[in-house]
Amino acid sequence: MPLATVHLISLTPSTTIPSFVQSVKSTSAVKPLVISKVIRWIITPSTISAKELLHPKKPWDLLLIVLGNDALPKNLKDQIEVHWYVTTGVPSRLTNSFDKTNPQLLHPDPKSVPGLTGSLEKPRMGSSSQTLELSTGLNEWVGSFSRTRTGQNAMSMLNLLAFKPGKKEDYLKYGKAFGETIGAKRGGKAKLVGNVTAQQDQSVSGGKWDEFALAHYPSILHFADMLASEDYQAVNLKHRVPSLQDTFILATSEIELEDLVGAGGSGDGARTAKL
């Protein structure tokens, strides 16, 4: 099973996103799977890596996922202000075809994108998005963000998971339902997954991450449509929430990054990760 390293990066004030992306693509020692613009926290970590992730010196700019577990080369490090990473094993069936499957997810035939199920017309609301329910604050942000070009296109949600002892089997029940019904019918797909083998702050108290996933949604409204539904929450609250010791979800956009790089630095979406 090949290794991949998931990097969260905040660039130095003198480094632009387009120039850093160009450096990544022109550095032969780096084999990127995903480069994505950080948009917003959906769920924040409670204990594991919380200080490092939630209070960086400068807000996160990019998610970079590369094959292998080698340290980033000096020419990239020199452009980075803050850096956090985990290393994970990813099944080769995902990495071998990723350069073909990922562009199809990001730029699909419109006819292949499922419609919304209607859950947002009378949404099921929760008190907190920390349980992956549609809270008032998240719902308001979704409404605003969905009117941007970024929000109307594919989203890539970075997930890190730590399980309670003996509870992984419960989470697998959730994962099966997500892949077959509750997520799939909204276009949701776990496009990269893996077991965490190392993390930057693994000596820090609070625990260690167990699994990583990068989930795809056709738009932020497809994601919200799922959260707002009774069928999703019946599984989420029964199997997912009780199985987790800690977790986080960070919304990112590969589409916004393409726009930023193509426009030399301009774009219409969010510029930093916001709580």
Beta strands, then each sheet from edge to edge (+ up, - down):
strand 1: 3-11
strand 2: 32-43
strand 3: 62-67
strand 4: 80-89
strand 5: 155-163
strand 6: 189-199
strand 7: 211-217
strand 8: 244-253
sheet 1: 1+ 3- 2+ 8- 5+ 7- 6+ 4- 1+
end
